[in-house]
Amino acid sequence: MLSQDAYPTRTQNSAAILARHDPVVYGHEVVDKQNARLTATQRDSYQQNGFLLMPDLFKREEVSYLFDEMQTMREEFTHAGRKEVIAEPDSGEVRSIFNVHRLNDIFANLVRDPRVLNVAREILGSEVYIHQSRINYKPGFTGKEFYWHSDFETWHSEDGMPGMRALSCSILLTDNSDCNGPLMLIPGSHHHYVSCLGETPDENYKTSLKKQDVGVPDHILLRYLADMGGIKSCAGKAGSVVFFDCNTMHGSNGNITPYPRSNVFFVYNSIANQLEAPKGGLTPRPEFVAAREDIAALAPQVLALA
């Protein structure tokens, strides 16, 4: 007998806010005290708010090195016709490059850096692997918004991620100001699961990665969450890192400043939370969007500057 889905979505006649059934911070059994990255205050803040901004986690020379590599990838991939490249819907400029930890040795190294990997292991209380990786470029003048959404709602529906035992890690490779479209989050929203309206078309990723129309929250429910928790802009200097729960409601404005807002983005998923079949009989999204193959726990490896 099939168990009932604890997080139904895109099947109801009305949107709803449902209870969360999973922990937020699972503990830090895997990372011993000597290697733990977070203080008790930081863990409590993540538990309460659903995100944590850690300023200046990477040094200036490391950021410069990563920024140059990010730009090199952009130049090499712009006209390569690669499926991993997502263009801005109007300008055609590169919006995102997916699967960067498998396409580039430097970013493959970066996902293993203890400064980020051990935070993920500590919060999720297990070994982890990369569910998804990408660079979000958001170029100056033309960078489009990312509308409000919970990542877990999409990953649960379209990828079959069973539970909320995943987190996102956004490493700022340029300064993210209050003006150039920084990440915005609703504190406390991760404690509530927002079930969305709308049937998911097959291969929805082909349009949703450019502009999301399915899996977006109802305006009244979004207002309810914002009224309770407010909205926090995660502006920060290059080298800062934002960790946020997979169910935290977030988005970002468009960038009409001359200054790009470029971040590298990793999704760490618990090795105990691997993907199942997507909901509603959907075809699984491709490997470069949602990893199912060659899943293995990541071992810490310090970032090396070539």
Secondary structure, 3 states (H helix, E strand, C coil): CCCCCCCCCCCCCCCEEEECCCCCCCCCCCCCCCCCCCCHHHHHHHHHHCEEEECCCCCHHHHHHHHHHHHHHHHHHCCCCCCCEEECCCCCCEEEEECHHHHCHHHHHHCCCHHHHHHHHHHHCCCEEEEEEEEECCCCCCECCEEEECHHHHHHHHHCCCCCCEEEEEEECCCECCCCCCEEECCCHHHEEEECCCCCCCCCHHHHCCCCCCCCCCHHHHHHHHHHHCCEECCECCCCEEEEECCCCEEECCECCCCCCCEEEEEEEECCCCCCCCHHHCCCCCCCCCCCCCCCCCCCCCCCCC
